[in-house]
Structures are given as C-alpha cells and as structure tokens.
Amino acid sequence: MKKPRTDITNESAKFVLNAYRPNGADAQDPVFRAALEQATRDPELAEWFKEQRSFDSLIVAKLAELQPPATLYSAILDGVANRSSARRFTMRPLLSLAAVLVLSAAILVPLLMERGSGSKMMEQYQRANLTMLDSTPVPKLDMVTADFSRTQQYLAEKKAPFLPFLPGELRDLPTAGCKTLHWNEQEFSLTCFRLPSGELLHLFVIDDKAFPSINVGDRFKEMNGWHFKCELISGMLVMFVSRAPMPEIEKFI
C-alpha cells in the first residue's frame, strides 16, 4: 500500500501556521507537523514564519498590557440596569464583549496597519534603488574618490545618513565615490565600492525611522540579476546591492 502524500505548498503551510501559538505550545501537534517541516525546507517560508511569530508575540505582549478603565464595568452594569429584567441576561455578556473588542481594536488595528505599511514601504524603497541602478549601473556620483573616509566626511558635511564604520572586510576595499539621494521625502546616501572582480558593491544608507515597524531578513535576495540584502545598523537601514557573484560578495559582508 502506498503511503499517503504529505506534500504541502507554502500557501497551505501559511494557512495552518497562522494558527500556531507564539509560545511554541503547538510544536508537537500533528496538525502543524507538515507545515513546520515545510518551513524548515523552504527559506522563504521560514522567513515568513519568523516574522509571523515575532508579530504574534508583539500582539500578545500588547494585550497583556491592556488595562480597561476602572469605571468600565460599573458603566456597563448601569447601562444594563436601565433595561428591563428580561433583557439583562442577554445584554450583559454582549456589552462586555463589545468593550473588549473596542479596546483590542485600539491596539491591533494600528499594529496591523503599521506592519503592512512598513513592509510595503520597504519593498518600494528596494525597488526604487534597483530601478535606479538598472538605468545606470555606474551612478553619477557627487564625489569621486577611492578613500572611504573622504566619502563619509562628504556625507557628514551634507548631513546625509552614513555609517562611520563598515562591517566585515568591506573597509579594505577602495571606493568609487558617493552621493546623496532623496526618496519619499527622506534623504539617504549611496557609497560605491570596487570589488576585485571590477564589479561595484553599492551601499545605501537611510534612517530606519523612514520605515514603521520593519523586520529585515538576514539573507541576500535576487532581483533582475541584482543581489541585495538589508540590515539594521546603529539606527540606520543599510542596503547592500551588487551584480557580483555571491561567493565574492560574501567575502566582504
């Protein structure tokens, strides 16, 4: 007898994992087993599940802080007392439920809107930078220099966001130069580095306050031949972009 198929798509897994409790209490539940196994196999689903659990934990924490007004219960009872005795039994739980829903919505709705808007803005920012590089792989720079410290001095004088230090071995690479840019009424900077292969590695830096409630991943993504990755460093959202092969990029980031 053939074993039943256990294949599960990412969409099916997301449907199941949406009900997964953030404290991990469902880890051994057979209902979630196939979806959890799929999340271990698929990096994209794993990243989504990580963000989902982080957001669920945030909601739980916010609800735990929920403190209804001290007069709420007495106000509900006063309202019920003004109705006929035949309706008291049915109205009391309904009014209590309504009060809880209103207070919960005051917390959840802003969180959901903030989460969605932050992710959407992040995608728009990434696409805007990649589109700019597609149109001109070697951007017209405000300052042309091989000295990283000079690029950062220039950006500081322009009051543009910049990193005073670099991660990994990137600091040993020569630069091509830098420039200041604007997106969504926010100023940000671009510093270009020359990799040994001759390809450029572009470093975009913007204040992370430009994006409400963002959750960046820790992996490189690929779009139209570009490899890109975002990180949060010292209050800045840093975006690395290059067409160089991943093995070369990973030597310096």
C-alpha positions, 0 to 999 in steps of 0.5 A: 500500500502506498503511503499517503502524500504529505506534500504541502505548498507554502500557501497551505503551510501559511494557512495552518501556521497562522494558527500556531501559538507564539509560545511554541505550545503547538510544536508537537501537534500533528496538525502543524507537523507538515507545515513546520517541516515545510518551513524548515525546507523552504527559506522563504517560508521560514522567513515568513514564519519568523516574522509571523511569530515575532508579530504574534508575540508583539500582539500578545505582549500588547494585550497583556498590557491592556488595562480597561478603565476602572469605571468600565464595568460599573458603566456597563452594569448601569447601562444594563440596569436601565433595561428591563429584567428580561433583557439583562441576561442577554445584554450583559455578556454582549456589552462586555464583549463589545468593550473588549473588542473596542479596546483590542481594536485600539491596539491591533488595528494600528499594529496591523496597519503599521506592519503592512505599511512598513513592509510595503514601504520597504519593498518600494524603497528596494525597488526604487534603488534597483530601478535606479541602478538598472538605468545606470549601473555606474551612478553619477556620483557627487564625489569621486574618490577611492578613500572611504573616509573622504566619502563619509566626511562628504556625507557628514558635511551634507548631513546625509545618513552614513555609517562611520564604520563598515562591517566585515572586510568591506573597509579594505576595499577602495571606493568609487565615490558617493552621493546623496539621494532623496526618496519619499521625502527622506534623504539617504546616501549611496557609497560605491565600492570596487570589488576585485572582480571590477564589479561595484558593491553599492551601499545605501544608507537611510534612517530606519525611522523612514520605515514603521515597524520593519523586520529585515531578513538576514539573507541576500535576495535576487532581483533582475540579476541584482543581489541585495540584502538589508540590515539594521545598523546603529539606527540606520537601514543599510542596503547592500546591492551588487551584480557580483557573484555571491561567493565574492560578495560574501567575502566582504559582508 
